[in-house]
Amino acid sequence: MKKLTKYIHAGAHPDPSTGAIMTPIYQTSTYVQEAPGVNKGFEYARSQNPTRQALEEALAVIEEGNFGLAFSSGVAATDAVIKLLKPGDEVIAGNDMYGGTYRLFSKVFEKFGIVFHYINLSDINNIEKHINPKTKLVWVETPTNPLMNIADIAGIAHLSKKHKLLLCVDNTFASPALQNPLSLGADIVMHSATKYLSGHSDVIQGALIMNDKALRDELYFIQKSCGAVPGPMDCFLVLRGIKTLGIRMERHSANGEKIAHFLKSHPAIKKVYWPGFEEHPGYAIAKKQMKSFGGMISFELKQESIEAARKLLSSTKLFSLAESLGGVESLINHPASMTHASIPREERIKNGLSDTLIRLSVGIEDADDLIEDLNQAIQLAENVK
Ligand SMILES: *Cc1c(COP(=O)(O)O)cnc(C)c1O
């Protein structure tokens, strides 16, 4: 079955009691049993919920995997993966990733004795140097947030298998419509379903997808034991979002491409971070492992002044100044003070995330309107002395 068909039918079964075409929101905490231990497969809603079950089935289908698990947020899904480990275990992670993932690793899990190495994952030779007998997991984000660096998923999967390491890929930026890490050899895919999967900026949710049954059972045990499960209403919203994921991503990518080229040709712009440019160091790999390049773009003005960047950030009318990404509406963000403020400044600058970097989540509006909006804001920023 082709992707656009899958997105509409994944996890969808007419409700057995009424025939309702949409999975109902089973807003219940418990289920009546016929006799002690005799039930319909549902005992208590932290462990099982029919709306969540439909979503988890859909997640597996759209990510080309065998099993899906839904969590109350993207970081709760990440938290569950790290709970597979024990004190002394080591993790290799990127040095340019979502600020909240870095915060969870460095401020919560390091204190439980798990050791994280934050390295440049674009260079595959760099990874093997950091592998030792204690290494258990490689955590990859690609494209990265916010510098749009690319890691070679198939190459890292090959290396992980050789050293018997788990490979988890945060696929939030690409979405399953553009990139399927399990098919490239990853063991687990993580999503902030808050972003492209839901697509409408109206829910916080996370997801894990995997192929291996034993790994699924371990992660399900953590999901039910630690309890970071999403409510049925939120599961319904993500199920609905998934139906339009394919066409939304086509438009996000088409708009992203137009805006990336507009910014690149603008005399006031110093650098545009977008993996669809042939001179991008990760272009060849991005082209191989992604269907198109998505709607995320970062850039810097030629004037390397915070005041000019602030002027631009507060002058757009269609791009709303906000954290998050992946909704139908366009957003503009200042990573240094917003999404990535939890990373110490020296660490940020060392990894190339400047104080003046601006990140766009390009929505599905008309690209001409978005370009006009950016153009007027850039002009205002240029006038800042
Ligand atoms: C937002 C985001 C997360 C965290 O997800 P939440 O749903 O906000 O908990 C993780 N990774 C990436 C790339 C994100 O953009």
The ligand as an SDF file (V2000), in Angstrom:
LIG
                    3D

 15 15  0  0  0  0  0  0  0  0999 V2000
    9.6190   19.0150   20.6180 C   0  0  0  0  0  0  0  0  0  0  0  0
   10.6950   18.0330   20.4300 C   0  0  0  0  0  0  0  0  0  0  0  0
   10.9590   17.0360   21.3910 C   0  0  0  0  0  0  0  0  0  0  0  0
   10.2000   16.9490   22.6940 C   0  0  0  0  0  0  0  0  0  0  0  0
    8.8630   16.6350   22.5300 O   0  0  0  0  0  0  0  0  0  0  0  0
    7.6730   17.1860   23.4900 P   0  0  0  0  0  0  0  0  0  0  0  0
    6.4610   16.6510   22.8360 O   0  0  0  0  0  0  0  0  0  0  0  0
    7.7690   18.6740   23.5090 O   0  0  0  0  0  0  0  0  0  0  0  0
    7.9330   16.5890   24.8480 O   0  0  0  0  0  0  0  0  0  0  0  0
   11.9610   16.1360   21.1030 C   0  0  0  0  0  0  0  0  0  0  0  0
   12.6830   16.1930   19.9700 N   0  0  0  0  0  0  0  0  0  0  0  0
   12.4660   17.1410   19.0370 C   0  0  0  0  0  0  0  0  0  0  0  0
   13.2960   17.1660   17.7880 C   0  0  0  0  0  0  0  0  0  0  0  0
   11.4700   18.0940   19.2420 C   0  0  0  0  0  0  0  0  0  0  0  0
   11.2840   19.0470   18.3150 O   0  0  0  0  0  0  0  0  0  0  0  0
  1  2  1  0
  2  3  1  0
  2 14  2  0
  3  4  1  0
  3 10  2  0
  4  5  1  0
  5  6  1  0
  6  7  2  0
  6  8  1  0
  6  9  1  0
 10 11  1  0
 11 12  2  0
 12 13  1  0
 12 14  1  0
 14 15  1  0
M  END
$$$$
